[in-house]
């Protein structure tokens, strides 16, 4: 909101109650239109929900004049600018913009999100008679899936939720036995049930713990992100939240295809495979700085500025989380340093790749060798830098969190002696303090 005029430039997909038409002129280059703003349909957004707007000729576009709420609208889809009223409609628009991290259904939608179904694009382009129908799953270049069928989306998400639950339970059960997860000290001995070879090798010990931490972070995020479509599409649905409850408005994935790591190394890890929840937020200050410095958007200098600003902001976000934890954490030399090291790694690797391409070396190296090299470089860099983050997580107590209410593995006796099926003892309880304001539900 600091780097954009949201009220002027942001628009979202919404159903209309009553439709009027306004003339729209699309000048070349600047991404703005008279009458209705198109800011974000070109430079600002590489994966715009309505990519056809970029090729449209000047003409007419529908604008909304409705006063009813989103759930009472049954007209065609339109681009809704900041509402003139009523107040509840403004609050809905603002809350949607604030909560939509990736901008799905907005004209600033993050790159990597697949295009909306063709009938959605047609209605947004002015073809109000386009028939709504299910279409094949759309998959973006980064590997994100976008369903148009409600049942197919819920089936995929519920299946992944079940798998994620079991994997989280397994990882948590393994972590309980390892004192590293309690103190963040790599020198502590491994659990007794692991092979003696691992006990004698610091490399194997460290690798095992880093894999446990990576699995815990990745699977926890991967699983919990599936709850969004299940909640908004499966439980609430269009009858309660309007367009936000449609299947095509809730992409099934947050993580991309791991092949991007093989093709691009660290840049592919952070820029395409890892979840892109904060991509737009981290990108906007960098874009503003690039423009302020007079750099060309796709130049080497612009890419460097954007990369370092994005990782700096990610470092700030995680460092503040580290600062507020109960344990003895190191926000600056731990979490913050980790993300700055990722910026350094991405910069060094991409620079070396460009130099090798310029020298004509890359074209003589088989693709398989290049992919193996990218994977090895990524693993090696994370092996040496990841402890900055995960050690701090352990010191702060993150690994003590209990992610599942019922543990299948601990129920079968694979956990500590006092562990059982039920894991959320004391998770929610009533606290009685000295005064009424010191009493209440404690989590």
Buried (B, 14 or more C-beta within 10 A) or exposed (E): EEEBEBEEBBBBBBBBBEBEEEEBEBEEEEBBBEBBBBBBBBBBBEBBBBBBBEEBEEEEBBBBEBBEEBBEBEBBBBBBBBBEEEEEBBEBBBEBBEEBBBBBBBBBBBBBBBBBBBBBBBBBBBEBEBEEEBBEBBBBBBBBBBBBBBEBBBEBBBEBBEBBBBBBBBBBBBBBBBBBBBBBEBEBEBBEEBEEEBBEBEEBBBBBBBEBBBBBBBBBBBBBBBBBBBBBBBEBBBEEBBBBBBBBBBBBBBBBBBBBBBBBBBBBBBBBBBBBBBBBBBBBBBBBBBEEEEBEEEEEEBBBBBBBBBBBBBBBBBBEBBBEBEBEBBBEEBBBBBBBBBBBBBBEBBEEBEEBEEEEEBEEEEEEEBBEBBBEBBEEBBEEBBBBBBBBBBBBBBBEEEBBEEBBBBBEEBBEEEBBEEBEEEEEEEEEEEEEEEEEEEE
